[in-house]
Amino acid sequence: MNAIYELYSNVILSQDIPEEGLSVGDVGTLVEKHQIEGLETWYSVGFFDMLGKTITVVTMAENSLRFPTHEDRP
C-alpha cells in the first residue's frame, strides 16, 4: 500500500482486532508513525469513545488501514 497518512488524521480499520474489541469500520486517529527503511510502515492508532475517552491504542501495519469515504458513518 502506498498511502501516505498524516499524523492526527482519521483512518478506518480494515480488519477486525477482536482482542482489542475493534471491528472493521471503526474510526481511529493516527498518533505515531513507525517507519524503518525497506520495511512496511506501521502506525499507532488511537480509538476513542464518543466522549473522547481513549478505548485503546494499537500499533498496526499500514495495510490494515484505509482513508475514510463519504459512505463511512460515525
PQR file of N, CA, C, O and H, with PARSE charges and radii, in Angstrom:
ATOM      1  N   MET A   1       0.844  -1.181   0.000 -0.4000 1.5000
ATOM      2  CA  MET A   1       0.000   0.000   0.000 -0.0000 2.0000
ATOM      3  C   MET A   1       0.882   1.234   0.000  0.5500 1.7000
ATOM      4  O   MET A   1       1.855   1.298   0.751 -0.5500 1.4000
ATOM      5  N   ASN A   2       0.564   2.198  -0.815 -0.4000 1.5000
ATOM      6  CA  ASN A   2       1.373   3.396  -0.914 -0.0000 2.0000
ATOM      7  C   ASN A   2       0.675   4.619  -0.349  0.5500 1.7000
ATOM      8  O   ASN A   2       1.006   5.745  -0.720 -0.5500 1.4000
ATOM      9  H   ASN A   2      -0.226   2.146  -1.425  0.4000 1.0000
ATOM     10  N   ALA A   3      -0.277   4.418   0.532 -0.4000 1.5000
ATOM     11  CA  ALA A   3      -0.979   5.542   1.141 -0.0000 2.0000
ATOM     12  C   ALA A   3      -0.006   6.353   1.993  0.5500 1.7000
ATOM     13  O   ALA A   3       0.905   5.814   2.621 -0.5500 1.4000
ATOM     14  H   ALA A   3      -0.546   3.503   0.833  0.4000 1.0000
ATOM     15  N   ILE A   4      -0.226   7.629   1.992 -0.4000 1.5000
ATOM     16  CA  ILE A   4       0.579   8.497   2.847 -0.0000 2.0000
ATOM     17  C   ILE A   4      -0.374   9.110   3.860  0.5500 1.7000
ATOM     18  O   ILE A   4      -1.103  10.054   3.557 -0.5500 1.4000
ATOM     19  H   ILE A   4      -0.966   8.066   1.482  0.4000 1.0000
ATOM     20  N   TYR A   5      -0.357   8.572   5.038 -0.4000 1.5000
ATOM     21  CA  TYR A   5      -1.217   9.067   6.101 -0.0000 2.0000
ATOM     22  C   TYR A   5      -0.468  10.124   6.902  0.5500 1.7000
ATOM     23  O   TYR A   5       0.725   9.984   7.173 -0.5500 1.4000
ATOM     24  H   TYR A   5       0.235   7.805   5.284  0.4000 1.0000
ATOM     25  N   GLU A   6      -1.179  11.180   7.277 -0.4000 1.5000
ATOM     26  CA  GLU A   6      -0.592  12.218   8.109 -0.0000 2.0000
ATOM     27  C   GLU A   6      -0.995  11.982   9.557  0.5500 1.7000
ATOM     28  O   GLU A   6      -2.102  11.524   9.837 -0.5500 1.4000
ATOM     29  H   GLU A   6      -2.148  11.293   7.057  0.4000 1.0000
ATOM     30  N   LEU A   7      -0.085  12.301  10.478 -0.4000 1.5000
ATOM     31  CA  LEU A   7      -0.395  12.147  11.898 -0.0000 2.0000
ATOM     32  C   LEU A   7      -1.626  12.961  12.265  0.5500 1.7000
ATOM     33  O   LEU A   7      -1.861  14.047  11.735 -0.5500 1.4000
ATOM     34  H   LEU A   7       0.815  12.673  10.251  0.4000 1.0000
ATOM     35  N   TYR A   8      -2.393  12.413  13.177 -0.4000 1.5000
ATOM     36  CA  TYR A   8      -3.613  13.002  13.729 -0.0000 2.0000
ATOM     37  C   TYR A   8      -4.766  13.031  12.742  0.5500 1.7000
ATOM     38  O   TYR A   8      -5.765  13.708  12.985 -0.5500 1.4000
ATOM     39  H   TYR A   8      -2.201  11.531  13.608  0.4000 1.0000
ATOM     40  N   SER A   9      -4.649  12.306  11.624 -0.4000 1.5000
ATOM     41  CA  SER A   9      -5.780  12.193  10.713 -0.0000 2.0000
ATOM     42  C   SER A   9      -6.585  10.947  11.082  0.5500 1.7000
ATOM     43  O   SER A   9      -6.072  10.020  11.710 -0.5500 1.4000
ATOM     44  H   SER A   9      -3.838  11.757  11.426  0.4000 1.0000
ATOM     45  N   ASN A  10      -7.842  10.947  10.682 -0.4000 1.5000
ATOM     46  CA  ASN A  10      -8.704   9.801  10.932 -0.0000 2.0000
ATOM     47  C   ASN A  10      -8.488   8.743   9.869  0.5500 1.7000
ATOM     48  O   ASN A  10      -8.275   9.052   8.697 -0.5500 1.4000
ATOM     49  H   ASN A  10      -8.258  11.700  10.172  0.4000 1.0000
ATOM     50  N   VAL A  11      -8.548   7.490  10.296 -0.4000 1.5000
ATOM     51  CA  VAL A  11      -8.443   6.343   9.399 -0.0000 2.0000
ATOM     52  C   VAL A  11      -9.516   5.334   9.790  0.5500 1.7000
ATOM     53  O   VAL A  11     -10.069   5.374  10.889 -0.5500 1.4000
ATOM     54  H   VAL A  11      -8.721   7.239  11.248  0.4000 1.0000
ATOM     55  N   ILE A  12      -9.791   4.432   8.858 -0.4000 1.5000
ATOM     56  CA  ILE A  12     -10.786   3.391   9.082 -0.0000 2.0000
ATOM     57  C   ILE A  12     -10.076   2.043   9.167  0.5500 1.7000
ATOM     58  O   ILE A  12      -9.215   1.728   8.345 -0.5500 1.4000
ATOM     59  H   ILE A  12      -9.342   4.399   7.965  0.4000 1.0000
ATOM     60  N   LEU A  13     -10.442   1.268  10.156 -0.4000 1.5000
ATOM     61  CA  LEU A  13      -9.869  -0.063  10.342 -0.0000 2.0000
ATOM     62  C   LEU A  13     -10.419  -1.009   9.277  0.5500 1.7000
ATOM     63  O   LEU A  13     -11.632  -1.080   9.078 -0.5500 1.4000
ATOM     64  H   LEU A  13     -11.141   1.525  10.824  0.4000 1.0000
ATOM     65  N   SER A  14      -9.532  -1.737   8.589 -0.4000 1.5000
ATOM     66  CA  SER A  14      -9.979  -2.637   7.516 -0.0000 2.0000
ATOM     67  C   SER A  14      -9.884  -4.111   7.900  0.5500 1.7000
ATOM     68  O   SER A  14     -10.021  -4.988   7.047 -0.5500 1.4000
ATOM     69  H   SER A  14      -8.547  -1.680   8.751  0.4000 1.0000
ATOM     70  N   GLN A  15      -9.650  -4.384   9.188 -0.4000 1.5000
ATOM     71  CA  GLN A  15      -9.686  -5.768   9.670 -0.0000 2.0000
ATOM     72  C   GLN A  15     -10.081  -5.764  11.142  0.5500 1.7000
ATOM     73  O   GLN A  15      -9.808  -4.806  11.866 -0.5500 1.4000
ATOM     74  H   GLN A  15      -9.539  -3.672   9.881  0.4000 1.0000
ATOM     75  N   ASP A  16     -10.714  -6.825  11.569 -0.4000 1.5000
ATOM     76  CA  ASP A  16     -11.102  -6.963  12.971 -0.0000 2.0000
ATOM     77  C   ASP A  16      -9.871  -7.196  13.842  0.5500 1.7000
ATOM     78  O   ASP A  16      -8.911  -7.846  13.429 -0.5500 1.4000
ATOM     79  H   ASP A  16     -10.935  -7.603  10.981  0.4000 1.0000
ATOM     80  N   ILE A  17      -9.920  -6.651  15.054 -0.4000 1.5000
ATOM     81  CA  ILE A  17      -8.914  -6.951  16.077 -0.0000 2.0000
ATOM     82  C   ILE A  17      -9.707  -7.291  17.346  0.5500 1.7000
ATOM     83  O   ILE A  17      -9.828  -6.467  18.252 -0.5500 1.4000
ATOM     84  H   ILE A  17     -10.700  -6.122  15.389  0.4000 1.0000
ATOM     85  N   PRO A  18     -10.243  -8.515  17.396 -0.5600 1.5000
ATOM     86  CA  PRO A  18     -11.160  -8.886  18.477  0.2800 2.0000
ATOM     87  C   PRO A  18     -10.550  -8.783  19.870  0.5500 1.7000
ATOM     88  O   PRO A  18     -11.247  -8.457  20.831 -0.5500 1.4000
ATOM     89  N   GLU A  19      -9.250  -9.059  19.983 -0.4000 1.5000
ATOM     90  CA  GLU A  19      -8.632  -8.988  21.317 -0.0000 2.0000
ATOM     91  C   GLU A  19      -8.601  -7.570  21.876  0.5500 1.7000
ATOM     92  O   GLU A  19      -8.390  -7.380  23.074 -0.5500 1.4000
ATOM     93  H   GLU A  19      -8.684  -9.324  19.202  0.4000 1.0000
ATOM     94  N   GLU A  20      -8.812  -6.571  21.015 -0.4000 1.5000
ATOM     95  CA  GLU A  20      -8.873  -5.171  21.440 -0.0000 2.0000
ATOM     96  C   GLU A  20     -10.303  -4.627  21.396  0.5500 1.7000
ATOM     97  O   GLU A  20     -10.542  -3.463  21.717 -0.5500 1.4000
ATOM     98  H   GLU A  20      -8.983  -6.726  20.042  0.4000 1.0000
ATOM     99  N   GLY A  21     -11.260  -5.489  20.991 -0.4000 1.5000
ATOM    100  CA  GLY A  21     -12.651  -5.058  20.885 -0.0000 2.0000
ATOM    101  C   GLY A  21     -12.902  -4.161  19.680  0.5500 1.7000
ATOM    102  O   GLY A  21     -13.848  -3.373  19.686 -0.5500 1.4000
ATOM    103  H   GLY A  21     -11.066  -6.435  20.730  0.4000 1.0000
ATOM    104  N   LEU A  22     -12.067  -4.267  18.641 -0.4000 1.5000
ATOM    105  CA  LEU A  22     -12.188  -3.422  17.451 -0.0000 2.0000
ATOM    106  C   LEU A  22     -12.707  -4.229  16.269  0.5500 1.7000
ATOM    107  O   LEU A  22     -12.404  -5.412  16.120 -0.5500 1.4000
ATOM    108  H   LEU A  22     -11.298  -4.907  18.636  0.4000 1.0000
ATOM    109  N   SER A  23     -13.507  -3.553  15.423 -0.4000 1.5000
ATOM    110  CA  SER A  23     -14.108  -4.206  14.259 -0.0000 2.0000
ATOM    111  C   SER A  23     -13.840  -3.398  13.000  0.5500 1.7000
ATOM    112  O   SER A  23     -13.577  -2.197  13.057 -0.5500 1.4000
ATOM    113  H   SER A  23     -13.753  -2.592  15.544  0.4000 1.0000
ATOM    114  N   VAL A  24     -13.911  -4.078  11.863 -0.4000 1.5000
ATOM    115  CA  VAL A  24     -13.798  -3.403  10.574 -0.0000 2.0000
ATOM    116  C   VAL A  24     -14.751  -2.210  10.561  0.5500 1.7000
ATOM    117  O   VAL A  24     -15.911  -2.327  10.958 -0.5500 1.4000
ATOM    118  H   VAL A  24     -14.124  -5.054  11.816  0.4000 1.0000
ATOM    119  N   GLY A  25     -14.260  -1.076  10.108 -0.4000 1.5000
ATOM    120  CA  GLY A  25     -15.086   0.129  10.030 -0.0000 2.0000
ATOM    121  C   GLY A  25     -14.918   1.074  11.204  0.5500 1.7000
ATOM    122  O   GLY A  25     -15.362   2.220  11.138 -0.5500 1.4000
ATOM    123  H   GLY A  25     -13.319  -0.980   9.785  0.4000 1.0000
ATOM    124  N   ASP A  26     -14.282   0.614  12.285 -0.4000 1.5000
ATOM    125  CA  ASP A  26     -14.046   1.516  13.414 -0.0000 2.0000
ATOM    126  C   ASP A  26     -13.116   2.647  12.980  0.5500 1.7000
ATOM    127  O   ASP A  26     -12.202   2.446  12.180 -0.5500 1.4000
ATOM    128  H   ASP A  26     -13.921  -0.317  12.338  0.4000 1.0000
ATOM    129  N   VAL A  27     -13.364   3.827  13.519 -0.4000 1.5000
ATOM    130  CA  VAL A  27     -12.582   5.015  13.181 -0.0000 2.0000
ATOM    131  C   VAL A  27     -11.529   5.242  14.251  0.5500 1.7000
ATOM    132  O   VAL A  27     -11.825   5.234  15.446 -0.5500 1.4000
ATOM    133  H   VAL A  27     -14.107   3.991  14.169  0.4000 1.0000
ATOM    134  N   GLY A  28     -10.290   5.446  13.804 -0.4000 1.5000
ATOM    135  CA  GLY A  28      -9.195   5.731  14.719 -0.0000 2.0000
ATOM    136  C   GLY A  28      -8.453   6.982  14.288  0.5500 1.7000
ATOM    137  O   GLY A  28      -8.682   7.513  13.201 -0.5500 1.4000
ATOM    138  H   GLY A  28     -10.049   5.453  12.833  0.4000 1.0000
ATOM    139  N   THR A  29      -7.561   7.447  15.153 -0.4000 1.5000
ATOM    140  CA  THR A  29      -6.738   8.621  14.871 -0.0000 2.0000
ATOM    141  C   THR A  29      -5.278   8.213  14.936  0.5500 1.7000
ATOM    142  O   THR A  29      -4.838   7.596  15.906 -0.5500 1.4000
ATOM    143  H   THR A  29      -7.375   7.016  16.035  0.4000 1.0000
ATOM    144  N   LEU A  30      -4.524   8.563  13.893 -0.4000 1.5000
ATOM    145  CA  LEU A  30      -3.098   8.237  13.867 -0.0000 2.0000
ATOM    146  C   LEU A  30      -2.361   9.090  14.887  0.5500 1.7000
ATOM    147  O   LEU A  30      -2.447  10.318  14.856 -0.5500 1.4000
ATOM    148  H   LEU A  30      -4.881   9.065  13.105  0.4000 1.0000
ATOM    149  N   VAL A  31      -1.636   8.439  15.793 -0.4000 1.5000
ATOM    150  CA  VAL A  31      -0.922   9.178  16.829 -0.0000 2.0000
ATOM    151  C   VAL A  31       0.593   9.028  16.745  0.5500 1.7000
ATOM    152  O   VAL A  31       1.324   9.782  17.387 -0.5500 1.4000
ATOM    153  H   VAL A  31      -1.566   7.442  15.818  0.4000 1.0000
ATOM    154  N   GLU A  32       1.072   8.064  15.959 -0.4000 1.5000
ATOM    155  CA  GLU A  32       2.521   7.870  15.800 -0.0000 2.0000
ATOM    156  C   GLU A  32       2.778   7.071  14.535  0.5500 1.7000
ATOM    157  O   GLU A  32       2.013   6.174  14.182 -0.5500 1.4000
ATOM    158  H   GLU A  32       0.478   7.451  15.438  0.4000 1.0000
ATOM    159  N   LYS A  33       3.873   7.411  13.857 -0.4000 1.5000
ATOM    160  CA  LYS A  33       4.280   6.701  12.647 -0.0000 2.0000
ATOM    161  C   LYS A  33       5.586   5.979  12.928  0.5500 1.7000
ATOM    162  O   LYS A  33       6.514   6.562  13.488 -0.5500 1.4000
ATOM    163  H   LYS A  33       4.495   8.139  14.144  0.4000 1.0000
ATOM    164  N   HIS A  34       5.662   4.698  12.538 -0.4000 1.5000
ATOM    165  CA  HIS A  34       6.851   3.879  12.748 -0.0000 2.0000
ATOM    166  C   HIS A  34       7.362   3.443  11.381  0.5500 1.7000
ATOM    167  O   HIS A  34       6.770   2.583  10.729 -0.5500 1.4000
ATOM    168  H   HIS A  34       4.908   4.224  12.083  0.4000 1.0000
ATOM    169  N   GLN A  35       8.459   4.045  10.959 -0.4000 1.5000
ATOM    170  CA  GLN A  35       8.970   3.770   9.621 -0.0000 2.0000
ATOM    171  C   GLN A  35      10.444   3.400   9.686  0.5500 1.7000
ATOM    172  O   GLN A  35      11.267   4.140  10.225 -0.5500 1.4000
ATOM    173  H   GLN A  35       8.939   4.744  11.489  0.4000 1.0000
ATOM    174  N   ILE A  36      10.755   2.239   9.126 -0.4000 1.5000
ATOM    175  CA  ILE A  36      12.137   1.764   9.026 -0.0000 2.0000
ATOM    176  C   ILE A  36      12.410   1.519   7.551  0.5500 1.7000
ATOM    177  O   ILE A  36      11.647   0.832   6.871 -0.5500 1.4000
ATOM    178  H   ILE A  36      10.086   1.637   8.688  0.4000 1.0000
ATOM    179  N   GLU A  37      13.489   2.079   7.074 -0.4000 1.5000
ATOM    180  CA  GLU A  37      13.850   1.958   5.656 -0.0000 2.0000
ATOM    181  C   GLU A  37      13.780   0.502   5.190  0.5500 1.7000
ATOM    182  O   GLU A  37      14.360  -0.389   5.810 -0.5500 1.4000
ATOM    183  H   GLU A  37      14.109   2.637   7.626  0.4000 1.0000
ATOM    184  N   GLY A  38      13.060   0.278   4.089 -0.4000 1.5000
ATOM    185  CA  GLY A  38      12.967  -1.052   3.500 -0.0000 2.0000
ATOM    186  C   GLY A  38      11.874  -1.931   4.079  0.5500 1.7000
ATOM    187  O   GLY A  38      11.647  -3.033   3.578 -0.5500 1.4000
ATOM    188  H   GLY A  38      12.589   1.002   3.586  0.4000 1.0000
ATOM    189  N   LEU A  39      11.189  -1.474   5.123 -0.4000 1.5000
ATOM    190  CA  LEU A  39      10.113  -2.252   5.736 -0.0000 2.0000
ATOM    191  C   LEU A  39       8.789  -1.511   5.608  0.5500 1.7000
ATOM    192  O   LEU A  39       8.762  -0.306   5.361 -0.5500 1.4000
ATOM    193  H   LEU A  39      11.374  -0.579   5.530  0.4000 1.0000
ATOM    194  N   GLU A  40       7.699  -2.237   5.778 -0.4000 1.5000
ATOM    195  CA  GLU A  40       6.374  -1.626   5.735 -0.0000 2.0000
ATOM    196  C   GLU A  40       6.221  -0.620   6.864  0.5500 1.7000
ATOM    197  O   GLU A  40       6.731  -0.826   7.966 -0.5500 1.4000
ATOM    198  H   GLU A  40       7.720  -3.217   5.979  0.4000 1.0000
ATOM    199  N   THR A  41       5.520   0.461   6.583 -0.4000 1.5000
ATOM    200  CA  THR A  41       5.247   1.479   7.592 -0.0000 2.0000
ATOM    201  C   THR A  41       4.133   0.997   8.520  0.5500 1.7000
ATOM    202  O   THR A  41       3.126   0.455   8.066 -0.5500 1.4000
ATOM    203  H   THR A  41       5.106   0.628   5.688  0.4000 1.0000
ATOM    204  N   TRP A  42       4.325   1.199   9.809 -0.4000 1.5000
ATOM    205  CA  TRP A  42       3.323   0.876  10.821 -0.0000 2.0000
ATOM    206  C   TRP A  42       2.910   2.161  11.518  0.5500 1.7000
ATOM    207  O   TRP A  42       3.652   3.143  11.527 -0.5500 1.4000
ATOM    208  H   TRP A  42       5.144   1.640  10.177  0.4000 1.0000
ATOM    209  N   TYR A  43       1.716   2.143  12.102 -0.4000 1.5000
ATOM    210  CA  TYR A  43       1.189   3.310  12.805 -0.0000 2.0000
ATOM    211  C   TYR A  43       0.611   2.903  14.156  0.5500 1.7000
ATOM    212  O   TYR A  43       0.052   1.816  14.300 -0.5500 1.4000
ATOM    213  H   TYR A  43       1.113   1.345  12.095  0.4000 1.0000
ATOM    214  N   SER A  44       0.749   3.779  15.135 -0.4000 1.5000
ATOM    215  CA  SER A  44      -0.006   3.649  16.372 -0.0000 2.0000
ATOM    216  C   SER A  44      -1.294   4.431  16.157  0.5500 1.7000
ATOM    217  O   SER A  44      -1.272   5.608  15.800 -0.5500 1.4000
ATOM    218  H   SER A  44       1.203   4.662  15.018  0.4000 1.0000
ATOM    219  N   VAL A  45      -2.415   3.755  16.381 -0.4000 1.5000
ATOM    220  CA  VAL A  45      -3.722   4.337  16.115 -0.0000 2.0000
ATOM    221  C   VAL A  45      -4.530   4.333  17.401  0.5500 1.7000
ATOM    222  O   VAL A  45      -4.697   3.294  18.039 -0.5500 1.4000
ATOM    223  H   VAL A  45      -2.433   2.798  16.671  0.4000 1.0000
ATOM    224  N   GLY A  46      -5.030   5.506  17.774 -0.4000 1.5000
ATOM    225  CA  GLY A  46      -5.871   5.631  18.959 -0.0000 2.0000
ATOM    226  C   GLY A  46      -7.333   5.494  18.587  0.5500 1.7000
ATOM    227  O   GLY A  46      -7.786   6.041  17.581 -0.5500 1.4000
ATOM    228  H   GLY A  46      -4.895   6.350  17.255  0.4000 1.0000
ATOM    229  N   PHE A  47      -8.066   4.757  19.409 -0.4000 1.5000
ATOM    230  CA  PHE A  47      -9.508   4.600  19.232 -0.0000 2.0000
ATOM    231  C   PHE A  47     -10.182   5.176  20.465  0.5500 1.7000
ATOM    232  O   PHE A  47      -9.791   4.876  21.593 -0.5500 1.4000
ATOM    233  H   PHE A  47      -7.698   4.313  20.226  0.4000 1.0000
ATOM    234  N   PHE A  48     -11.198   6.007  20.247 -0.4000 1.5000
ATOM    235  CA  PHE A  48     -11.821   6.771  21.315 -0.0000 2.0000
ATOM    236  C   PHE A  48     -13.326   6.565  21.318  0.5500 1.7000
ATOM    237  O   PHE A  48     -13.917   6.245  20.287 -0.5500 1.4000
ATOM    238  H   PHE A  48     -11.516   6.251  19.331  0.4000 1.0000
ATOM    239  N   ASP A  49     -13.953   6.751  22.495 -0.4000 1.5000
ATOM    240  CA  ASP A  49     -15.412   6.698  22.553 -0.0000 2.0000
ATOM    241  C   ASP A  49     -15.972   8.057  22.129  0.5500 1.7000
ATOM    242  O   ASP A  49     -15.206   8.973  21.831 -0.5500 1.4000
ATOM    243  H   ASP A  49     -13.472   7.011  23.333  0.4000 1.0000
ATOM    244  N   MET A  50     -17.277   8.192  22.101 -0.4000 1.5000
ATOM    245  CA  MET A  50     -17.921   9.422  21.627 -0.0000 2.0000
ATOM    246  C   MET A  50     -17.647  10.627  22.527  0.5500 1.7000
ATOM    247  O   MET A  50     -17.884  11.762  22.115 -0.5500 1.4000
ATOM    248  H   MET A  50     -17.899   7.448  22.343  0.4000 1.0000
ATOM    249  N   LEU A  51     -17.157  10.403  23.738 -0.4000 1.5000
ATOM    250  CA  LEU A  51     -16.835  11.500  24.652 -0.0000 2.0000
ATOM    251  C   LEU A  51     -15.347  11.829  24.640  0.5500 1.7000
ATOM    252  O   LEU A  51     -14.894  12.697  25.387 -0.5500 1.4000
ATOM    253  H   LEU A  51     -16.964   9.481  24.072  0.4000 1.0000
ATOM    254  N   GLY A  52     -14.580  11.133  23.788 -0.4000 1.5000
ATOM    255  CA  GLY A  52     -13.150  11.418  23.659 -0.0000 2.0000
ATOM    256  C   GLY A  52     -12.249  10.621  24.588  0.5500 1.7000
ATOM    257  O   GLY A  52     -11.038  10.841  24.616 -0.5500 1.4000
ATOM    258  H   GLY A  52     -14.947  10.428  23.181  0.4000 1.0000
ATOM    259  N   LYS A  53     -12.829   9.694  25.351 -0.4000 1.5000
ATOM    260  CA  LYS A  53     -12.024   8.848  26.238 -0.0000 2.0000
ATOM    261  C   LYS A  53     -11.351   7.750  25.416  0.5500 1.7000
ATOM    262  O   LYS A  53     -11.987   7.116  24.574 -0.5500 1.4000
ATOM    263  H   LYS A  53     -13.813   9.515  25.329  0.4000 1.0000
ATOM    264  N   THR A  54     -10.062   7.532  25.667 -0.4000 1.5000
ATOM    265  CA  THR A  54      -9.317   6.510  24.933 -0.0000 2.0000
ATOM    266  C   THR A  54      -9.846   5.116  25.265  0.5500 1.7000
ATOM    267  O   THR A  54      -9.964   4.745  26.433 -0.5500 1.4000
ATOM    268  H   THR A  54      -9.545   8.047  26.351  0.4000 1.0000
ATOM    269  N   ILE A  55     -10.162   4.355  24.223 -0.4000 1.5000
ATOM    270  CA  ILE A  55     -10.547   2.955  24.375 -0.0000 2.0000
ATOM    271  C   ILE A  55      -9.289   2.095  24.343  0.5500 1.7000
ATOM    272  O   ILE A  55      -9.063   1.263  25.222 -0.5500 1.4000
ATOM    273  H   ILE A  55     -10.066   4.657  23.275  0.4000 1.0000
ATOM    274  N   THR A  56      -8.471   2.314  23.308 -0.4000 1.5000
ATOM    275  CA  THR A  56      -7.214   1.580  23.173 -0.0000 2.0000
ATOM    276  C   THR A  56      -6.335   2.278  22.143  0.5500 1.7000
ATOM    277  O   THR A  56      -6.815   3.060  21.323 -0.5500 1.4000
ATOM    278  H   THR A  56      -8.654   2.990  22.595  0.4000 1.0000
ATOM    279  N   VAL A  57      -5.052   1.986  22.200 -0.4000 1.5000
ATOM    280  CA  VAL A  57      -4.095   2.406  21.182 -0.0000 2.0000
ATOM    281  C   VAL A  57      -3.422   1.140  20.675  0.5500 1.7000
ATOM    282  O   VAL A  57      -2.881   0.358  21.458 -0.5500 1.4000
ATOM    283  H   VAL A  57      -4.661   1.351  22.866  0.4000 1.0000
ATOM    284  N   VAL A  58      -3.459   0.941  19.360 -0.4000 1.5000
ATOM    285  CA  VAL A  58      -2.950  -0.277  18.738 -0.0000 2.0000
ATOM    286  C   VAL A  58      -1.935   0.110  17.671  0.5500 1.7000
ATOM    287  O   VAL A  58      -2.153   1.060  16.919 -0.5500 1.4000
ATOM    288  H   VAL A  58      -3.899   1.576  18.724  0.4000 1.0000
ATOM    289  N   THR A  59      -0.823  -0.626  17.604 -0.4000 1.5000
ATOM    290  CA  THR A  59       0.148  -0.426  16.531 -0.0000 2.0000
ATOM    291  C   THR A  59      -0.142  -1.449  15.450  0.5500 1.7000
ATOM    292  O   THR A  59      -0.193  -2.651  15.707 -0.5500 1.4000
ATOM    293  H   THR A  59      -0.646  -1.397  18.216  0.4000 1.0000
ATOM    294  N   MET A  60      -0.334  -0.945  14.222 -0.4000 1.5000
ATOM    295  CA  MET A  60      -0.731  -1.833  13.135 -0.0000 2.0000
ATOM    296  C   MET A  60      -0.102  -1.417  11.817  0.5500 1.7000
ATOM    297  O   MET A  60       0.300  -0.268  11.631 -0.5500 1.4000
ATOM    298  H   MET A  60      -0.293   0.032  14.013  0.4000 1.0000
ATOM    299  N   ALA A  61      -0.028  -2.375  10.910 -0.4000 1.5000
ATOM    300  CA  ALA A  61       0.550  -2.142   9.587 -0.0000 2.0000
ATOM    301  C   ALA A  61      -0.327  -1.203   8.782  0.5500 1.7000
ATOM    302  O   ALA A  61      -1.546  -1.154   8.952 -0.5500 1.4000
ATOM    303  H   ALA A  61      -0.355  -3.308  11.061  0.4000 1.0000
ATOM    304  N   GLU A  62       0.325  -0.461   7.904 -0.4000 1.5000
ATOM    305  CA  GLU A  62      -0.375   0.482   7.035 -0.0000 2.0000
ATOM    306  C   GLU A  62      -1.481  -0.196   6.234  0.5500 1.7000
ATOM    307  O   GLU A  62      -2.514   0.419   5.969 -0.5500 1.4000
ATOM    308  H   GLU A  62       1.315  -0.501   7.766  0.4000 1.0000
ATOM    309  N   ASN A  63      -1.279  -1.466   5.840 -0.4000 1.5000
ATOM    310  CA  ASN A  63      -2.287  -2.155   5.023 -0.0000 2.0000
ATOM    311  C   ASN A  63      -3.520  -2.575   5.823  0.5500 1.7000
ATOM    312  O   ASN A  63      -4.447  -3.154   5.257 -0.5500 1.4000
ATOM    313  H   ASN A  63      -0.440  -1.965   6.054  0.4000 1.0000
ATOM    314  N   SER A  64      -3.548  -2.296   7.120 -0.4000 1.5000
ATOM    315  CA  SER A  64      -4.715  -2.580   7.948 -0.0000 2.0000
ATOM    316  C   SER A  64      -5.640  -1.374   8.050  0.5500 1.7000
ATOM    317  O   SER A  64      -6.658  -1.417   8.742 -0.5500 1.4000
ATOM    318  H   SER A  64      -2.794  -1.825   7.580  0.4000 1.0000
ATOM    319  N   LEU A  65      -5.274  -0.292   7.351 -0.4000 1.5000
ATOM    320  CA  LEU A  65      -5.997   0.971   7.448 -0.0000 2.0000
ATOM    321  C   LEU A  65      -6.412   1.445   6.063  0.5500 1.7000
ATOM    322  O   LEU A  65      -5.859   1.023   5.048 -0.5500 1.4000
ATOM    323  H   LEU A  65      -4.448  -0.257   6.790  0.4000 1.0000
ATOM    324  N   ARG A  66      -7.407   2.338   6.050 -0.4000 1.5000
ATOM    325  CA  ARG A  66      -7.781   2.988   4.800 -0.0000 2.0000
ATOM    326  C   ARG A  66      -8.286   4.391   5.113  0.5500 1.7000
ATOM    327  O   ARG A  66      -8.620   4.712   6.253 -0.5500 1.4000
ATOM    328  H   ARG A  66      -7.856   2.680   6.875  0.4000 1.0000
ATOM    329  N   PHE A  67      -8.332   5.214   4.078 -0.4000 1.5000
ATOM    330  CA  PHE A  67      -8.881   6.557   4.225 -0.0000 2.0000
ATOM    331  C   PHE A  67     -10.393   6.498   4.350  0.5500 1.7000
ATOM    332  O   PHE A  67     -11.017   5.615   3.761 -0.5500 1.4000
ATOM    333  H   PHE A  67      -8.060   4.954   3.152  0.4000 1.0000
ATOM    334  N   PRO A  68     -11.009   7.422   5.107 -0.5600 1.5000
ATOM    335  CA  PRO A  68     -12.476   7.495   5.166  0.2800 2.0000
ATOM    336  C   PRO A  68     -13.051   7.905   3.814  0.5500 1.7000
ATOM    337  O   PRO A  68     -12.400   8.600   3.034 -0.5500 1.4000
ATOM    338  N   THR A  69     -14.275   7.466   3.551 -0.4000 1.5000
ATOM    339  CA  THR A  69     -15.008   7.855   2.342 -0.0000 2.0000
ATOM    340  C   THR A  69     -16.345   8.456   2.768  0.5500 1.7000
ATOM    341  O   THR A  69     -16.672   8.476   3.955 -0.5500 1.4000
ATOM    342  H   THR A  69     -14.804   6.901   4.184  0.4000 1.0000
ATOM    343  N   HIS A  70     -17.111   8.942   1.804 -0.4000 1.5000
ATOM    344  CA  HIS A  70     -18.419   9.527   2.112 -0.0000 2.0000
ATOM    345  C   HIS A  70     -19.416   8.476   2.586  0.5500 1.7000
ATOM    346  O   HIS A  70     -20.424   8.821   3.203 -0.5500 1.4000
ATOM    347  H   HIS A  70     -16.845   8.926   0.840  0.4000 1.0000
ATOM    348  N   GLU A  71     -19.152   7.197   2.308 -0.4000 1.5000
ATOM    349  CA  GLU A  71     -20.054   6.139   2.759 -0.0000 2.0000
ATOM    350  C   GLU A  71     -19.865   5.783   4.226  0.5500 1.7000
ATOM    351  O   GLU A  71     -20.732   5.144   4.822 -0.5500 1.4000
ATOM    352  H   GLU A  71     -18.333   6.917   1.807  0.4000 1.0000
ATOM    353  N   ASP A  72     -18.737   6.192   4.818 -0.4000 1.5000
ATOM    354  CA  ASP A  72     -18.484   5.900   6.235 -0.0000 2.0000
ATOM    355  C   ASP A  72     -19.354   6.782   7.116  0.5500 1.7000
ATOM    356  O   ASP A  72     -19.616   7.945   6.813 -0.5500 1.4000
ATOM    357  H   ASP A  72     -18.033   6.712   4.333  0.4000 1.0000
ATOM    358  N   ARG A  73     -19.788   6.187   8.214 -0.4000 1.5000
ATOM    359  CA  ARG A  73     -20.622   6.918   9.181 -0.0000 2.0000
ATOM    360  C   ARG A  73     -19.986   6.830  10.548  0.5500 1.7000
ATOM    361  O   ARG A  73     -19.353   5.830  10.886 -0.5500 1.4000
ATOM    362  H   ARG A  73     -19.575   5.241   8.460  0.4000 1.0000
ATOM    363  N   PRO A  74     -20.157   7.892  11.347 -0.5600 1.5000
ATOM    364  CA  PRO A  74     -19.579   7.850  12.703  0.2800 2.0000
ATOM    365  C   PRO A  74     -20.279   6.839  13.577  0.5500 1.7000
ATOM    366  O   PRO A  74     -19.919   6.676  14.743 -0.5500 1.4000
TER
END
